[in-house]
Amino acid sequence: MAQFVKVAKESELPDTEGTFEVVEGKGTLVEVEGNKIALFKLDGEVFAIDGTCTHDGGPLSEGSVQGDEVVCPQCRARFSIVSGQARGLPAMEDVASYEVRVTDDNVEVEV
């Protein structure tokens, strides 16, 4: 049964503030029950996707962010931060996305 697990403080997450410029280092890696999850804060809203690229295993939390996409730092595949959808080759398989809720300053992810 899925449950929400506290993973971070919202105030500690970097925010991309709606820029369409390429922004480096705006993801945060957390591990929950053996899952590597990348957290991103876009325009004040927190999103969570699998932290590992489906093409080559690259760390998505370390990728550059442009708009609502993260670019794998190893293979340059692009993924939607909101849905996990693969949006650019060489990745053809989506990454999972997770439900997120913020209570006070606590970020919780459903796993």
GUTIDREN-379879 format. One record per atom (N, C-alpha, C, O): residue in three letters; y, z, x; residue number from 1; atom name. Coordinates in nm, 4 decimals, m for minus. Last residue first. Example, Ala and Ser with C-alpha at 12.3 -4.5 7.8 and 13.67 -1.06 7.14 Angstrom:
BEGIN
  code         Y         Z         X  pos  site
   Ser   m0.2250    0.7080    1.2850    2     N
   Ser   m0.1060    0.7140    1.3670    2    CA
   Ser    0.0030    0.7870    1.2900    2     C
   Ser    0.1138    0.8039    1.3409    2     O
   Ala   m0.5690    0.7800    1.3190    1     N
   Ala   m0.4500    0.7800    1.2300    1    CA
   Ala   m0.3300    0.7800    1.3200    1     C
   Ala   m0.3319    0.8465    1.4236    1     O
***
This chain:
BEGIN
  code         Y         Z         X  pos  site
   Val    0.6751   m0.1952    0.5165  111     N
   Val    0.5575   m0.2466    0.5892  111    CA
   Val    0.4290   m0.2077    0.5177  111     C
   Val    0.3200   m0.2418    0.5636  111     O
   Glu    1.0119   m0.2228    0.4796  110     N
   Glu    0.8872   m0.2096    0.4059  110    CA
   Glu    0.7736   m0.2760    0.4826  110     C
   Glu    0.7758   m0.3960    0.5097  110     O
   Val    1.2421   m0.0310    0.6645  109     N
   Val    1.1738   m0.1589    0.6488  109    CA
   Val    1.0425   m0.1343    0.5753  109     C
   Val    0.9708   m0.0384    0.6041  109     O
   Glu    1.5604    0.1199    0.6651  108     N
   Glu    1.4187    0.1326    0.6360  108    CA
   Glu    1.3608   m0.0062    0.6088  108     C
   Glu    1.4216   m0.0880    0.5398  108     O
   Val    1.8217    0.2707    0.8279  107     N
   Val    1.7627    0.1417    0.7964  107    CA
   Val    1.6123    0.1626    0.7796  107     C
   Val    1.5455    0.2160    0.8681  107     O
   Asn    2.0563    0.5146    0.7411  106     N
   Asn    1.9187    0.4885    0.7805  106    CA
   Asn    1.8711    0.3509    0.7336  106     C
   Asn    1.8790    0.3185    0.6151  106     O
   Asp    2.2908    0.6056    0.6502  105     N
   Asp    2.2983    0.5261    0.7723  105    CA
   Asp    2.1595    0.4847    0.8192  105     C
   Asp    2.1460    0.4255    0.9263  105     O
   Asp    2.2230    0.5812    0.3200  104     N
   Asp    2.3196    0.6449    0.4094  104    CA
   Asp    2.3299    0.5568    0.5332  104     C
   Asp    2.3742    0.4425    0.5223  104     O
   Thr    1.9809    0.3467    0.3401  103     N
   Thr    2.0148    0.4687    0.2688  103    CA
   Thr    2.0993    0.5535    0.3625  103     C
   Thr    2.0544    0.5930    0.4701  103     O
   Val    1.8934    0.0210    0.3054  102     N
   Val    1.9756    0.1110    0.3860  102    CA
   Val    2.0167    0.2271    0.2965  102     C
   Val    2.0787    0.2085    0.1918  102     O
   Arg    1.5989   m0.1749    0.3226  101     N
   Arg    1.6946   m0.0983    0.2446  101    CA
   Arg    1.7666   m0.0042    0.3401  101     C
   Arg    1.7111    0.0431    0.4393  101     O
   Val    1.4259   m0.4818    0.3342  100     N
   Val    1.5037   m0.3802    0.4041  100    CA
   Val    1.5881   m0.3055    0.3023  100     C
   Val    1.6417   m0.3643    0.2085  100     O
   Glu    1.1257   m0.6643    0.3556   99     N
   Glu    1.2270   m0.6029    0.2706   99    CA
   Glu    1.2945   m0.4917    0.3493   99     C
   Glu    1.2290   m0.4167    0.4217   99     O
   Tyr    1.0750   m0.9130    0.6071   98     N
   Tyr    1.0462   m0.7820    0.5503   98    CA
   Tyr    1.1606   m0.7376    0.4609   98     C
   Tyr    1.2770   m0.7687    0.4863   98     O
   Ser    0.9073   m1.2177    0.6889   97     N
   Ser    1.0303   m1.1425    0.6673   97    CA
   Ser    0.9931   m1.0149    0.5932   97     C
   Ser    0.8911   m1.0099    0.5243   97     O
   Ala    0.7136   m1.3851    0.9390   96     N
   Ala    0.7231   m1.3008    0.8196   96    CA
   Ala    0.8619   m1.2390    0.8110   96     C
   Ala    0.9257   m1.2116    0.9126   96     O
   Val    0.7957   m1.7167    1.0440   95     N
   Val    0.7654   m1.5777    1.0762   95    CA
   Val    0.7816   m1.4982    0.9467   95     C
   Val    0.8543   m1.5392    0.8562   95     O
   Asp    0.6412   m2.0424    0.9877   94     N
   Asp    0.7421   m1.9384    0.9618   94    CA
   Asp    0.6990   m1.8054    1.0227   94     C
   Asp    0.5808   m1.7839    1.0498   94     O
   Glu    0.5535   m2.2989    1.2096   93     N
   Glu    0.5070   m2.1905    1.1233   93    CA
   Glu    0.6166   m2.0854    1.1108   93     C
   Glu    0.6770   m2.0446    1.2100   93     O
   Met    0.6514   m2.4652    1.3933   92     N
   Met    0.6245   m2.5246    1.2626   92    CA
   Met    0.5814   m2.4193    1.1622   92     C
   Met    0.5734   m2.4471    1.0426   92     O
   Ala    0.8583   m2.4861    1.6776   91     N
   Ala    0.7873   m2.4009    1.5807   91    CA
   Ala    0.7712   m2.4731    1.4480   91     C
   Ala    0.8650   m2.5343    1.3970   91     O
   Pro    1.0144   m2.6462    1.8486   90     N
   Pro    0.8742   m2.6790    1.8290   90    CA
   Pro    0.7986   m2.5901    1.7300   90     C
   Pro    0.6822   m2.6185    1.7015   90     O
   Leu    1.2007   m2.7403    1.5558   89     N
   Leu    1.0862   m2.7571    1.6452   89    CA
   Leu    1.1154   m2.6908    1.7797   89     C
   Leu    1.2316   m2.6811    1.8193   89     O
   Gly    1.3453   m2.5254    1.3170   88     N
   Gly    1.3618   m2.6181    1.4283   88    CA
   Gly    1.2397   m2.6191    1.5177   88     C
   Gly    1.1830   m2.5150    1.5510   88     O
   Arg    1.3011   m2.3403    1.1251   87     N
   Arg    1.4001   m2.4448    1.0962   87    CA
   Arg    1.4189   m2.5434    1.2102   87     C
   Arg    1.5003   m2.6353    1.2002   87     O
   Ala    1.0838   m2.1314    0.9590   86     N
   Ala    1.1004   m2.2100    1.0818   86    CA
   Ala    1.1918   m2.3274    1.0497   86     C
   Ala    1.1641   m2.4051    0.9584   86     O
   Gln    1.1991   m1.8508    0.7763   85     N
   Gln    1.1592   m1.9913    0.7749   85    CA
   Gln    1.1844   m2.0570    0.9104   85     C
   Gln    1.2912   m2.0412    0.9694   85     O
   Gly    1.2901   m1.5961    0.7455   84     N
   Gly    1.1853   m1.6165    0.8446   84    CA
   Gly    1.1395   m1.7612    0.8548   84     C
   Gly    1.0502   m1.7919    0.9338   84     O
   Ser    1.5073   m1.5411    0.5790   83     N
   Ser    1.3768   m1.5673    0.5180   83    CA
   Ser    1.2609   m1.5775    0.6167   83     C
   Ser    1.1450   m1.5686    0.5762   83     O
   Val    1.7262   m1.4621    0.7477   82     N
   Val    1.7147   m1.4121    0.6109   82    CA
   Val    1.5717   m1.4253    0.5577   82     C
   Val    1.5196   m1.3312    0.4977   82     O
   Ile    1.7103   m1.5971    0.9815   81     N
   Ile    1.7105   m1.4520    0.9900   81    CA
   Ile    1.6873   m1.3921    0.8510   81     C
   Ile    1.6338   m1.2818    0.8397   81     O
   Ser    1.5190   m1.8806    1.0328   80     N
   Ser    1.6139   m1.8153    0.9437   80    CA
   Ser    1.5993   m1.6644    0.9596   80     C
   Ser    1.4888   m1.6108    0.9519   80     O
   Phe    1.4781   m2.0038    1.3661   79     N
   Phe    1.4235   m1.9364    1.2480   79    CA
   Phe    1.5373   m1.8786    1.1650   79     C
   Phe    1.6385   m1.8336    1.2187   79     O
   Arg    1.4020   m2.2515    1.6109   78     N
   Arg    1.5016   m2.1824    1.5281   78    CA
   Arg    1.4349   m2.1251    1.4036   78     C
   Arg    1.3477   m2.1878    1.3434   78     O
   Ala    1.2990   m2.2790    1.9540   77     N
   Ala    1.2708   m2.2936    1.8105   77    CA
   Ala    1.3715   m2.2089    1.7330   77     C
   Ala    1.4202   m2.1075    1.7829   77     O
   Arg    1.3285   m2.2389    2.2273   76     N
   Arg    1.4440   m2.2897    2.1529   76    CA
   Arg    1.4146   m2.3213    2.0059   76     C
   Arg    1.4969   m2.3842    1.9395   76     O
   Cys    1.1457   m2.1077    2.3826   75     N
   Cys    1.1148   m2.2469    2.3465   75    CA
   Cys    1.2255   m2.3146    2.2668   75     C
   Cys    1.2181   m2.4348    2.2409   75     O
   Gln    1.2738   m1.8587    2.4599   74     N
   Gln    1.1779   m1.9278    2.5460   74    CA
   Gln    1.1620   m2.0747    2.5117   74     C
   Gln    1.1643   m2.1590    2.6013   74     O
   Pro    1.4417   m1.7481    2.2710   73     N
   Pro    1.4937   m1.7644    2.4060   73    CA
   Pro    1.3998   m1.8400    2.5001   73     C
   Pro    1.4413   m1.8812    2.6084   73     O
   Cys    1.4764   m1.8917    1.9530   72     N
   Cys    1.3825   m1.8317    2.0474   72    CA
   Cys    1.4341   m1.8541    2.1893   72     C
   Cys    1.4671   m1.9671    2.2252   72     O
   Val    1.7564   m1.8259    1.7649   71     N
   Val    1.6932   m1.9259    1.8498   71    CA
   Val    1.6035   m1.8540    1.9500   71     C
   Val    1.6490   m1.7661    2.0231   71     O
   Val    1.8229   m1.7516    1.4272   70     N
   Val    1.8001   m1.7012    1.5620   70    CA
   Val    1.7227   m1.8087    1.6373   70     C
   Val    1.6348   m1.8742    1.5813   70     O
   Glu    2.0723   m1.8086    1.1736   69     N
   Glu    1.9527   m1.8467    1.2478   69    CA
   Glu    1.9475   m1.7763    1.3826   69     C
   Glu    2.0499   m1.7457    1.4437   69     O
   Asp    2.3051   m1.8008    1.0306   68     N
   Asp    2.1948   m1.7166    0.9843   68    CA
   Asp    2.0634   m1.7533    1.0527   68     C
   Asp    1.9558   m1.7319    0.9969   68     O
   Gly    2.5132   m1.8499    1.3029   67     N
   Gly    2.5090   m1.8443    1.1566   67    CA
   Gly    2.3992   m1.7503    1.1126   67     C
   Gly    2.3981   m1.6335    1.1513   67     O
   Gln    2.3113   m1.7979    1.5645   66     N
   Gln    2.4173   m1.8879    1.5198   66    CA
   Gln    2.4079   m1.8959    1.3688   66     C
   Gln    2.3083   m1.9425    1.3135   66     O
   Val    2.2013   m1.5991    1.8295   65     N
   Val    2.2213   m1.6091    1.6856   65    CA
   Val    2.3354   m1.7060    1.6585   65     C
   Val    2.4415   m1.6983    1.7203   65     O
   Ser    1.9466   m1.6049    2.0806   64     N
   Ser    2.0860   m1.6207    2.0403   64    CA
   Ser    2.0917   m1.6422    1.8895   64     C
   Ser    1.9988   m1.6964    1.8297   64     O
   Gly    1.6866   m1.3517    2.1195   63     N
   Gly    1.7389   m1.4870    2.1020   63    CA
   Gly    1.8856   m1.4888    2.0652   63     C
   Gly    1.9420   m1.3875    2.0239   63     O
   Glu    1.5700   m1.1096    2.1233   62     N
   Glu    1.6511   m1.1439    2.2406   62    CA
   Glu    1.7141   m1.2822    2.2293   62     C
   Glu    1.7867   m1.3251    2.3190   62     O
   Ser    1.4146   m1.1033    1.9011   61     N
   Ser    1.5262   m1.0081    1.9060   61    CA
   Ser    1.6184   m1.0358    2.0242   61     C
   Ser    1.7328   m0.9903    2.0253   61     O
   Leu    1.2083   m1.2799    1.9614   60     N
   Leu    1.3200   m1.3274    1.8792   60    CA
   Leu    1.4391   m1.2316    1.8806   60     C
   Leu    1.5530   m1.2749    1.8631   60     O
   Pro    1.0365   m1.3421    2.2410   59     N
   Pro    1.0967   m1.2277    2.1719   59    CA
   Pro    1.2207   m1.2675    2.0921   59     C
   Pro    1.3275   m1.2868    2.1502   59     O
   Gly    0.7691   m1.5887    2.2056   58     N
   Gly    0.8972   m1.5423    2.2596   58    CA
   Gly    0.9559   m1.4281    2.1769   58     C
   Gly    0.9290   m1.4177    2.0572   58     O
   Gly    0.5362   m1.7123    2.1265   57     N
   Gly    0.5364   m1.5674    2.1432   57    CA
   Gly    0.6637   m1.5099    2.2011   57     C
   Gly    0.6662   m1.3937    2.2416   57     O
   Asp    0.5484   m1.9817    2.0703   56     N
   Asp    0.5077   m1.9414    2.2054   56    CA
   Asp    0.5138   m1.7907    2.2313   56     C
   Asp    0.4984   m1.7466    2.3451   56     O
   His    0.5614   m2.0098    1.7824   55     N
   His    0.5243   m2.1196    1.8714   55    CA
   His    0.4719   m2.0701    2.0048   55     C
   His    0.3641   m2.1105    2.0486   55     O
   Thr    0.6464   m1.7867    1.6506   54     N
   Thr    0.5150   m1.8393    1.6139   54    CA
   Thr    0.4709   m1.9535    1.7049   54     C
   Thr    0.3534   m1.9903    1.7041   54     O
   Cys    0.8029   m1.5179    1.8199   53     N
   Cys    0.8046   m1.6602    1.7852   53    CA
   Cys    0.6630   m1.7091    1.7568   53     C
   Cys    0.5700   m1.6766    1.8306   53     O
   Thr    0.8291   m1.1936    1.6966   52     N
   Thr    0.7608   m1.2817    1.7902   52    CA
   Thr    0.7590   m1.4251    1.7384   52     C
   Thr    0.7178   m1.4500    1.6251   52     O
   Gly    0.9198   m1.0157    1.5092   51     N
   Gly    0.9928   m1.0245    1.6352   51    CA
   Gly    0.9350   m1.1215    1.7345   51     C
   Gly    0.9854   m1.1324    1.8463   51     O
   Asp    0.9611   m1.0936    1.1678   50     N
   Asp    0.8712   m1.0707    1.2807   50    CA
   Asp    0.9483   m1.0954    1.4098   50     C
   Asp    1.0318   m1.1856    1.4173   50     O
   Ile    1.2751   m0.9630    1.0409   49     N
   Ile    1.1724   m1.0666    1.0501   49    CA
   Ile    1.0777   m1.0280    1.1637   49     C
   Ile    1.1092   m0.9414    1.2454   49     O
   Ala    1.5241   m0.8216    0.8413   48     N
   Ala    1.4127   m0.7963    0.9319   48    CA
   Ala    1.3120   m0.9102    0.9235   48     C
   Ala    1.2690   m0.9493    0.8150   48     O
   Phe    1.8753   m0.7540    0.8018   47     N
   Phe    1.7571   m0.8345    0.7739   47    CA
   Phe    1.6511   m0.8041    0.8788   47     C
   Phe    1.6831   m0.7657    0.9913   47     O
   Val    2.1600   m0.6017    0.6582   46     N
   Val    2.0534   m0.5947    0.7572   46    CA
   Val    1.9322   m0.6744    0.7097   46     C
   Val    1.8912   m0.6646    0.5941   46     O
   Glu    2.5019   m0.6922    0.6299   45     N
   Glu    2.3713   m0.6785    0.5655   45    CA
   Glu    2.2620   m0.6868    0.6713   45     C
   Glu    2.2696   m0.7685    0.7630   45     O
   Gly    2.7378   m0.7421    0.7685   44     N
   Gly    2.7166   m0.6099    0.7125   44    CA
   Gly    2.5843   m0.5889    0.6415   44     C
   Gly    2.5563   m0.4777    0.5968   44     O
   Asp    2.7075   m1.0047    0.8636   43     N
   Asp    2.8128   m0.9730    0.7669   43    CA
   Asp    2.7868   m0.8410    0.6951   43     C
   Asp    2.8109   m0.8294    0.5750   43     O
   Leu    2.3937   m0.9245    0.9633   42     N
   Leu    2.4813   m1.0382    0.9385   42    CA
   Leu    2.5814   m1.0005    0.8308   42     C
   Leu    2.5427   m0.9679    0.7186   42     O
   Lys    2.1882   m0.7859    1.1874   41     N
   Lys    2.2916   m0.7471    1.0916   41    CA
   Lys    2.3900   m0.8625    1.0812   41     C
   Lys    2.4605   m0.8948    1.1768   41     O
   Phe    1.8392   m0.7817    1.2385   40     N
   Phe    1.9661   m0.8500    1.2586   40    CA
   Phe    2.0625   m0.8037    1.1503   40     C
   Phe    2.0232   m0.7846    1.0352   40     O
   Leu    1.5411   m0.6840    1.4004   39     N
   Leu    1.6453   m0.6533    1.3022   39    CA
   Leu    1.7721   m0.7281    1.3389   39     C
   Leu    1.8083   m0.7369    1.4562   39     O
   Ala    1.2115   m0.7749    1.4443   38     N
   Ala    1.3485   m0.7991    1.4909   38    CA
   Ala    1.4446   m0.7711    1.3759   38     C
   Ala    1.4310   m0.8276    1.2674   38     O
   Ile    0.9177   m0.5974    1.5117   37     N
   Ile    1.0093   m0.6472    1.4090   37    CA
   Ile    1.1481   m0.6600    1.4689   37     C
   Ile    1.1970   m0.5689    1.5357   37     O
   Lys    0.5873   m0.5777    1.5834   36     N
   Lys    0.7178   m0.5956    1.6468   36    CA
   Lys    0.8079   m0.6640    1.5456   36     C
   Lys    0.7788   m0.7743    1.4993   36     O
   Asn    0.3577   m0.3452    1.4554   35     N
   Asn    0.4299   m0.4706    1.4330   35    CA
   Asn    0.5614   m0.4700    1.5093   35     C
   Asn    0.6381   m0.3740    1.5014   35     O
   Gly    0.2469   m0.0913    1.4782   34     N
   Gly    0.1929   m0.1986    1.5609   34    CA
   Gly    0.2597   m0.3332    1.5440   34     C
   Gly    0.2219   m0.4284    1.6123   34     O
   Glu    0.4154    0.0562    1.3041   33     N
   Glu    0.2721    0.0439    1.2785   33    CA
   Glu    0.2107   m0.0754    1.3522   33     C
   Glu    0.1322   m0.1509    1.2950   33     O
   Val    0.6859   m0.0965    1.4350   32     N
   Val    0.6434   m0.0190    1.3195   32    CA
   Val    0.4956   m0.0468    1.2950   32     C
   Val    0.4563   m0.1604    1.2684   32     O
   Glu    0.9386   m0.1271    1.6674   31     N
   Glu    0.7951   m0.1379    1.6461   31    CA
   Glu    0.7559   m0.0427    1.5350   31     C
   Glu    0.7877    0.0761    1.5390   31     O
   Val    1.2294   m0.3335    1.7002   30     N
   Val    1.1678   m0.2059    1.6633   30    CA
   Val    1.0176   m0.2311    1.6480   30     C
   Val    0.9752   m0.3430    1.6191   30     O
   Leu    1.5007   m0.4901    1.8550   29     N
   Leu    1.3561   m0.4847    1.8407   29    CA
   Leu    1.3133   m0.3434    1.8035   29     C
   Leu    1.3548   m0.2461    1.8664   29     O
   Thr    1.7815   m0.6505    1.7366   28     N
   Thr    1.7296   m0.5220    1.7798   28    CA
   Thr    1.5800   m0.5205    1.7526   28     C
   Thr    1.5368   m0.5465    1.6404   28     O
   Gly    2.0206   m0.9084    1.8228   27     N
   Gly    1.9002   m0.8592    1.7571   27    CA
   Gly    1.8590   m0.7247    1.8141   27     C
   Gly    1.8965   m0.6892    1.9258   27     O
   Lys    2.2261   m1.0030    1.9735   26     N
   Lys    2.2613   m0.9353    1.8486   26    CA
   Lys    2.1393   m0.8872    1.7709   26     C
   Lys    2.1544   m0.8303    1.6628   26     O
   Gly    2.2364   m1.1556    2.2179   25     N
   Gly    2.2025   m1.0141    2.2156   25    CA
   Gly    2.2364   m0.9394    2.0891   25     C
   Gly    2.2726   m0.8219    2.0959   25     O
   Glu    2.4988   m1.3959    2.1681   24     N
   Glu    2.3819   m1.3469    2.2409   24    CA
   Glu    2.3606   m1.1984    2.2146   24     C
   Glu    2.4564   m1.1245    2.1916   24     O
   Val    2.5990   m1.6345    1.9412   23     N
   Val    2.6172   m1.4955    1.9807   23    CA
   Val    2.4888   m1.4475    2.0465   23     C
   Val    2.3814   m1.4572    1.9872   23     O
   Val    2.7752   m1.9253    1.8836   22     N
   Val    2.6497   m1.8713    1.9349   22    CA
   Val    2.6766   m1.7319    1.9881   22     C
   Val    2.7661   m1.7125    2.0703   22     O
   Glu    2.9753   m1.9186    1.5853   21     N
   Glu    2.9614   m1.9372    1.7288   21    CA
   Glu    2.8256   m1.8814    1.7699   21     C
   Glu    2.7677   m1.7993    1.6987   21     O
   Phe    3.0074   m1.8497    1.3338   20     N
   Phe    2.9159   m1.9602    1.3547   20    CA
   Phe    2.9114   m1.9992    1.5017   20     C
   Phe    2.8513   m2.1002    1.5383   20     O
   Thr    3.0254   m1.5112    1.2237   19     N
   Thr    3.0674   m1.6174    1.3132   19    CA
   Thr    2.9638   m1.7287    1.3188   19     C
   Thr    2.8440   m1.7023    1.3091   19     O
   Gly    2.9734   m1.2839    1.0685   18     N
   Gly    2.9921   m1.4138    1.0044   18    CA
   Gly    3.0352   m1.5276    1.0941   18     C
   Gly    3.0780   m1.6317    1.0442   18     O
   Glu    2.9199   m1.0555    1.2291   17     N
   Glu    3.0488   m1.0715    1.1612   17    CA
   Glu    3.0776   m1.2129    1.1138   17     C
   Glu    3.1921   m1.2579    1.1177   17     O
   Thr    2.7011   m0.9631    1.3617   16     N
   Thr    2.7533   m1.0938    1.4019   16    CA
   Thr    2.8833   m1.1286    1.3320   16     C
   Thr    2.9509   m1.2232    1.3725   16     O
   Asp    2.6671   m0.6324    1.4814   15     N
   Asp    2.6933   m0.7188    1.3662   15    CA
   Asp    2.7525   m0.8506    1.4146   15     C
   Asp    2.8430   m0.8514    1.4981   15     O
   Pro    2.4195   m0.4094    1.6193   14     N
   Pro    2.5318   m0.5023    1.6383   14    CA
   Pro    2.5450   m0.5964    1.5190   14     C
   Pro    2.4440   m0.6363    1.4611   14     O
   Leu    2.3416   m0.0867    1.4954   13     N
   Leu    2.3045   m0.2283    1.5013   13    CA
   Leu    2.4270   m0.3155    1.5243   13     C
   Leu    2.5282   m0.2984    1.4564   13     O
   Glu    2.4227    0.1709    1.4555   12     N
   Glu    2.3882    0.1335    1.5928   12    CA
   Glu    2.3496   m0.0138    1.6074   12     C
   Glu    2.3271   m0.0611    1.7188   12     O
   Ser    2.4541    0.2078    1.1854   11     N
   Ser    2.5747    0.2139    1.2693   11    CA
   Ser    2.5485    0.1736    1.4135   11     C
   Ser    2.6429    0.1449    1.4872   11     O
   Glu    2.1910    0.2175    1.0936   10     N
   Glu    2.2719    0.0984    1.0700   10    CA
   Glu    2.3935    0.0943    1.1624   10     C
   Glu    2.4307   m0.0122    1.2117   10     O
   Lys    1.9275    0.3260    1.2897    9     N
   Lys    2.0536    0.3671    1.2285    9    CA
   Lys    2.1391    0.2414    1.2125    9     C
   Lys    2.1575    0.1668    1.3086    9     O
   Ala    1.5773    0.2534    1.2194    8     N
   Ala    1.7009    0.2485    1.2984    8    CA
   Ala    1.8158    0.3112    1.2205    8     C
   Ala    1.8033    0.3445    1.1026    8     O
   Val    1.3519    0.2905    1.0602    7     N
   Val    1.3362    0.2240    1.1897    7    CA
   Val    1.4602    0.2292    1.2774    7     C
   Val    1.4498    0.2112    1.3988    7     O
   Lys    1.1563    0.4385    0.8112    6     N
   Lys    1.2846    0.4430    0.8827    6    CA
   Lys    1.2651    0.3869    1.0232    6     C
   Lys    1.1752    0.4286    1.0962    6     O
   Val    0.9672    0.2475    0.5894    5     N
   Val    0.9642    0.3311    0.7084    5    CA
   Val    1.1006    0.3236    0.7765    5     C
   Val    1.1541    0.2146    0.7970    5     O
   Phe    0.8236    0.2069    0.2714    4     N
   Phe    0.9421    0.1932    0.3544    4    CA
   Phe    0.9358    0.2956    0.4676    4     C
   Phe    0.9041    0.4126    0.4465    4     O
   Gln    0.4982    0.0599    0.2225    3     N
   Gln    0.5919    0.1715    0.2130    3    CA
   Gln    0.7113    0.1441    0.3027    3     C
   Gln    0.7018    0.0674    0.3986    3     O
   Ala    0.2155   m0.0883    0.0606    2     N
   Ala    0.3387   m0.0994    0.1395    2    CA
   Ala    0.4279    0.0220    0.1163    2     C
   Ala    0.4327    0.0787    0.0071    2     O
   Met   m0.1184    0.0000    0.0837    1     N
   Met    0.0000    0.0000    0.0000    1    CA
   Met    0.1251    0.0000    0.0884    1     C
   Met    0.1367    0.0808    0.1806    1     O
***
